[in-house]
């Protein structure tokens, strides 16, 4: 019997801004995230939050698919601009 390696799950974040009223299409993507829409301010805040979230995960030595939803929610809250 051969031992199979456990499958690694894949994780990704999706940010969706719904407050765009200027008709501009804003899209920012990365290896494990996509941010779509929003006003310029909202899109910038979501982008900053995602970047800081992945920096925090890196500091903790974890990947997105290795954290529990509660831990991820805490990281995102901590990473959000005030």
C-alpha positions as CSV (number, residue, x, y, z in Angstrom):
1,X,0.0,0.0,0.0
2,X,1.4,3.4,-0.9
3,X,1.0,6.3,1.3
4,X,-0.5,9.3,-0.3
5,X,0.6,12.8,0.7
6,X,-2.3,14.7,2.2
7,X,-3.8,17.2,-0.2
8,X,-3.1,20.7,0.7
9,X,-6.1,22.9,0.6
10,X,-6.0,26.1,-1.4
11,X,-7.1,29.4,0.2
12,X,-7.9,32.7,-1.4
13,X,-9.4,36.0,-0.3
14,X,-11.9,37.9,-2.3
15,X,-12.7,41.6,-1.6
16,X,-15.8,43.1,-3.2
17,X,-16.5,46.8,-3.1
18,X,-20.0,47.9,-3.8
19,X,-19.8,51.6,-3.3
20,X,-18.5,52.6,-6.7
21,X,-20.4,55.4,-8.4
22,X,-17.8,56.9,-10.7
23,X,-17.9,54.0,-13.3
24,X,-14.2,53.2,-12.9
25,X,-13.4,49.5,-12.9
26,X,-10.9,48.7,-10.1
27,X,-9.3,45.3,-10.1
28,X,-6.3,44.2,-8.0
29,X,-5.2,40.6,-8.0
30,X,-2.4,38.6,-6.4
31,X,-1.4,35.0,-6.0
32,X,-4.1,34.3,-3.4
33,X,-6.4,37.3,-3.6
34,X,-8.6,39.4,-5.8
35,X,-10.1,42.8,-5.0
36,X,-12.9,44.0,-7.3
37,X,-14.8,47.2,-7.4
38,X,-15.4,49.8,-4.8
39,X,-14.7,53.5,-4.7
40,X,-11.1,54.6,-4.9
41,X,-11.0,54.9,-1.1
42,X,-12.6,51.5,-0.5
43,X,-10.5,49.7,-3.0
44,X,-7.3,51.2,-1.4
45,X,-8.4,50.2,2.1
46,X,-9.2,46.6,1.0
47,X,-5.8,46.4,-0.8
48,X,-4.0,47.6,2.2
49,X,-5.8,45.2,4.5
50,X,-5.0,42.2,2.2
51,X,-1.3,43.1,2.0
52,X,-1.0,43.5,5.8
53,X,-2.9,40.3,6.3
54,X,-0.4,38.3,4.2
55,X,2.5,40.1,5.9
56,X,1.1,39.0,9.3
57,X,0.6,35.4,8.1
58,X,4.2,35.4,6.9
59,X,5.4,36.6,10.3
60,X,3.5,33.8,11.9
61,X,5.0,31.3,9.5
62,X,1.6,30.2,8.2
63,X,-0.2,30.0,4.9
64,X,-3.7,31.2,4.2
65,X,-5.0,27.6,4.1
66,X,-3.4,26.8,7.4
67,X,-5.3,29.2,9.6
68,X,-8.7,28.7,11.1
69,X,-11.4,31.1,10.1
70,X,-11.5,32.7,13.5
71,X,-7.7,33.3,13.5
72,X,-8.0,34.8,10.0
73,X,-10.8,37.1,11.0
74,X,-8.7,38.4,13.9
75,X,-5.7,39.0,11.6
76,X,-7.9,40.8,9.0
77,X,-9.4,43.0,11.8
78,X,-5.9,43.8,13.1
79,X,-4.7,44.5,9.5
80,X,-7.5,46.9,8.6
81,X,-6.7,50.6,8.5
82,X,-8.4,52.5,11.2
